[in-house]
Amino acid sequence: MYSVEPDGAGSRPWPRRRTWPWWVLIAAAVGVILGVPSWRAALTGGQAGSANAQQTAPAAAYGPASPAAQNPVQVAAAGTQPAGALPSGYTMTSFGPLGPVDREFLTKVRQAGLWEGPAGTMAQSRAADEKVKEVGKQLATDHKGLDQQVRQVSAQLGVPLPDKPSDEQQGWLNEMNAATSGEQFDDVFSNRLRAAHGKVFALVSQIRSGTRNELVRTFAQTAVNVVMKHMTLLESIGNVNFGALPEPVSGAAPAKKSNATPAFALQPDAVWAIAGVAVAIGAFAAFRIFRGSRGSRHRTTY
């Protein structure tokens, strides 16, 4: 009795114990998993770089096209002159670009002196507390000097200034003048002036950190020092109601949600790669089974 098998029916593509094709498939799968994200990044990197270049091109010329759309204070560029056309509302001076917020700063400082100086003078005769009289005298003296400086700076930059306080500021002066007692005057004086200094300090400090005009920057440093000094003096009186002051607000922009996939997360491309390798392995295994069963049907036994 002997067996006859069709040519090649009982042969194998490789010996049973040789497992190198499986390792090849595994290595290919790993290579695809690691390589697909890199290939995709290489293909899209050029487009992303071109888009980023287009977005940053206006800023390279002269900051944002519309300063008010992002921040009321311009980004500082000390020691350099901007290239290209100025944004709307800006003028070029011998001290650098002058923007709308720079002009607003000079206007606010001028108006502050137009009511805080008279308030300090009024305190010297109306206050009940000697400390309030001392603080009032110091404020009147400081604002006299600050007013001279702001008028000089504004003249050099060609910025027109108001000659009277705002309606709100005039209302505060009227409120002090209408106080029926020295104690009431002390309370109105301390709280109105402290709140006003805190409000203007926000603008002054932003101008100091961001203006592109050298002369405005130098004057803003003086204004920062004066405002800080006055806030400290007013608080030293001892009757400032801090609970009535505006609460601080974070100036930080909300964090943007990152579109990047965490390192430990499975990439969509990798999922497709694994699925493809699995299909290939399944097809190969099915082929082996089919070939083995076909070979057994062709085997003849005598």
C-alpha positions in Angstrom: 0.0 0.0 0.0 1.3 3.3 -0.9 0.1 6.9 -1.2 0.4 9.1 -4.2 0.0 12.8 -3.7 -0.4 15.5 -6.4 2.8 17.3 -7.2 3.2 20.0 -4.6 0.0 19.1 -2.7 1.8 18.0 0.4 4.6 20.6 0.2 4.5 23.7 2.4 5.7 27.2 1.4 8.1 26.9 4.3 8.9 24.4 7.1 6.3 24.2 9.9 8.8 25.6 12.5 9.9 28.5 10.4 8.1 31.6 11.8 9.9 34.4 10.0 6.8 35.4 7.8 4.8 36.1 11.0 7.5 38.3 12.4 7.6 40.1 9.0 3.9 40.8 9.3 4.2 42.0 12.9 7.2 44.3 12.0 5.2 45.6 9.0 2.2 46.3 11.3 4.4 48.2 13.8 6.0 50.1 11.0 2.7 51.2 9.5 1.4 52.2 12.9 4.4 54.4 13.6 4.8 55.7 10.1 1.3 56.7 9.0 1.1 59.7 11.5 4.5 60.9 10.4 3.7 60.6 6.7 0.4 62.4 7.3 2.2 65.2 9.2 4.8 65.5 6.5 2.0 65.9 3.8 0.0 68.5 5.8 3.0 70.3 7.4 3.6 72.4 4.3 0.1 73.6 4.1 0.0 74.4 7.9 3.2 76.3 7.6 1.9 78.3 4.7 -1.3 79.2 6.6 0.7 80.2 9.7 2.9 82.5 7.6 -0.1 84.2 6.1 -1.6 84.7 9.6 1.6 86.2 11.1 2.5 88.4 8.1 0.4 91.4 9.1 1.8 91.3 12.7 5.3 91.3 11.4 4.6 94.5 9.5 3.1 96.4 12.4 1.2 94.4 15.1 -2.5 93.6 14.7 -4.5 95.2 12.0 -7.1 96.4 14.5 -5.6 97.0 18.0 -9.0 97.4 19.7 -10.0 93.9 18.5 -7.4 92.2 20.7 -6.2 94.5 23.4 -6.7 98.2 24.0 -2.9 98.6 24.5 -0.4 98.1 21.7 2.3 95.5 22.0 5.6 97.2 23.1 8.3 97.5 20.6 10.9 99.6 22.5 13.9 100.8 20.5 12.4 99.9 17.1 10.4 101.7 14.5 7.5 99.8 12.8 7.6 99.0 9.1 4.7 99.4 6.8 1.5 101.4 7.0 0.1 102.4 10.4 -3.2 101.0 11.6 -6.3 103.2 11.5 -6.2 105.9 14.2 -2.4 106.0 14.5 -0.1 108.8 13.6 3.7 108.8 13.4 5.6 111.2 15.7 9.3 111.8 16.3 8.9 109.6 19.4 7.2 106.7 17.6 3.7 105.7 16.7 0.9 107.4 18.7 -2.3 105.4 19.0 -5.9 106.1 20.2 -5.3 104.6 23.6 -2.2 106.8 24.0 -4.4 109.9 23.5 -7.0 108.5 25.8 -4.3 108.1 28.5 -3.2 111.7 28.2 -6.9 112.9 28.3 -7.6 110.8 31.5 -4.5 112.2 33.3 -5.5 115.7 32.4 -9.1 115.2 33.6 -7.9 113.6 36.8 -5.9 116.6 37.7 -8.9 118.9 37.0 -10.9 117.4 39.8 -8.5 115.7 42.2 -6.4 118.9 42.6 -9.5 120.9 43.6 -10.6 118.1 45.8 -7.3 118.1 47.6 -7.5 121.9 48.1 -11.1 121.5 49.4 -9.9 118.9 51.9 -7.5 121.3 53.6 -10.5 123.5 54.8 -13.4 121.0 54.9 -11.9 117.8 56.4 -12.4 116.9 60.0 -9.5 114.5 60.2 -6.0 116.0 60.1 -4.8 113.0 58.2 -7.3 113.8 55.4 -6.0 117.4 55.3 -2.4 116.2 54.9 -3.4 113.8 52.2 -5.4 116.4 50.4 -2.5 118.8 50.4 -0.2 116.2 49.0 -2.6 115.3 46.2 -3.1 118.9 45.3 0.6 119.5 45.0 1.3 116.3 43.0 -1.5 116.9 40.6 -0.3 120.4 39.9 3.1 119.1 38.8 1.5 116.2 36.9 -0.8 118.5 35.1 2.1 120.6 33.9 3.8 117.5 32.5 0.8 116.1 30.7 0.2 119.5 29.0 3.8 119.6 27.9 3.8 116.0 26.6 0.5 116.6 24.8 1.8 119.7 23.1 4.8 117.8 21.8 2.6 115.1 20.4 -0.1 117.4 19.1 -2.9 115.9 21.3 -5.7 118.3 22.4 -6.7 118.2 26.0 -9.9 119.0 27.8 -10.2 122.1 30.1 -12.8 120.7 32.5 -13.4 117.5 34.3 -16.0 114.9 33.1 -19.6 115.2 34.2 -19.0 112.2 36.6 -16.0 113.9 38.1 -17.8 117.2 38.5 -20.5 115.2 40.3 -18.0 113.9 42.8 -16.8 117.5 43.5 -20.4 118.6 44.0 -20.9 115.7 46.4 -17.9 116.7 48.5 -19.0 120.3 48.5 -22.5 119.3 49.6 -21.2 117.4 52.7 -22.9 118.6 55.8 -20.1 117.7 58.2 -16.4 117.2 58.2 -16.8 113.5 58.9 -19.1 113.1 55.9 -16.6 115.0 53.7 -13.8 112.7 54.9 -15.8 109.6 53.9 -16.7 110.9 50.5 -13.2 112.3 49.8 -11.4 109.0 50.8 -13.7 106.6 48.9 -14.3 108.6 45.7 -10.6 109.4 45.2 -9.5 105.9 46.1 -11.9 104.4 43.6 -11.0 106.9 40.9 -7.2 106.2 41.3 -7.8 102.4 41.1 -9.7 102.9 37.9 -7.2 105.1 36.2 -4.3 102.9 37.4 -5.5 100.0 35.2 -5.1 102.2 32.1 -1.9 103.9 33.2 -0.2 100.5 33.9 -1.3 99.1 30.5 0.0 102.1 28.7 3.4 101.8 30.5 3.7 98.2 29.5 2.5 98.4 26.0 2.8 101.8 24.3 5.0 102.1 21.3 5.6 105.8 21.8 8.8 106.6 23.7 7.6 109.9 25.2 4.2 108.5 26.3 6.1 105.6 27.9 8.3 107.9 29.9 5.4 109.9 31.1 3.4 106.8 31.9 6.1 105.7 34.3 5.7 109.0 36.2 2.0 108.6 36.2 2.2 105.1 37.6 4.4 106.3 40.5 2.0 109.1 41.3 -1.1 107.0 41.2 0.5 104.3 43.4 1.6 106.9 45.9 -1.9 108.5 46.0 -3.7 105.1 46.5 -1.3 104.4 49.4 -2.0 107.8 51.0 -5.7 107.5 50.6 -5.7 104.0 52.2 -3.6 105.3 55.1 -6.6 107.5 56.2 -8.3 104.3 57.4 -11.9 104.7 56.2 -11.7 103.3 52.6 -14.5 100.8 52.0 -12.6 98.1 50.0 -15.8 96.1 49.7 -17.2 98.8 47.4 -14.3 98.7 45.0 -14.5 96.6 41.8 -13.2 93.1 42.2 -10.0 92.3 40.2 -10.6 90.5 36.9 -8.2 88.1 35.4 -6.6 89.6 32.3 -5.4 86.2 31.0 -7.1 84.9 27.9 -9.0 81.6 28.3 -6.8 78.6 27.5 -7.5 77.3 24.0 -8.5 73.6 23.8 -5.7 71.8 22.2 -6.4 69.8 19.1 -3.4 67.6 19.6 -4.0 64.0 20.4 -2.3 62.8 23.7 0.7 60.6 23.2 -1.1 57.7 24.8 -4.2 58.0 22.6 -4.6 55.7 19.6 -4.3 57.5 16.3 -7.2 57.0 13.8 -4.6 56.2 11.2 -3.2 53.5 13.4 -6.6 52.0 13.9 -7.0 51.6 10.1 -3.4 50.2 9.9 -4.1 47.6 12.5 -7.4 46.7 10.9 -5.6 46.3 7.5 -2.9 44.1 9.0 -5.5 42.0 10.8 -7.4 41.4 7.5 -4.1 40.5 5.8 -3.3 38.0 8.5 -6.8 36.5 8.4 -6.7 36.2 4.6 -3.3 34.5 4.8 -4.5 32.1 7.5 -7.6 31.3 5.4 -5.5 30.7 2.4 -3.3 28.2 4.4 -6.3 26.3 5.6 -7.9 26.2 2.1 -4.7 25.0 0.6 -4.2 22.3 3.2 -7.8 21.0 2.8 -7.4 21.0 -1.0 -4.2 19.0 -0.7 -5.9 16.4 1.4 -8.7 15.9 -1.1 -6.1 15.2 -3.9 -4.2 12.6 -1.8 -4.9 9.0 -3.2 -4.4 5.9 -1.1 -3.9 2.3 -2.5 
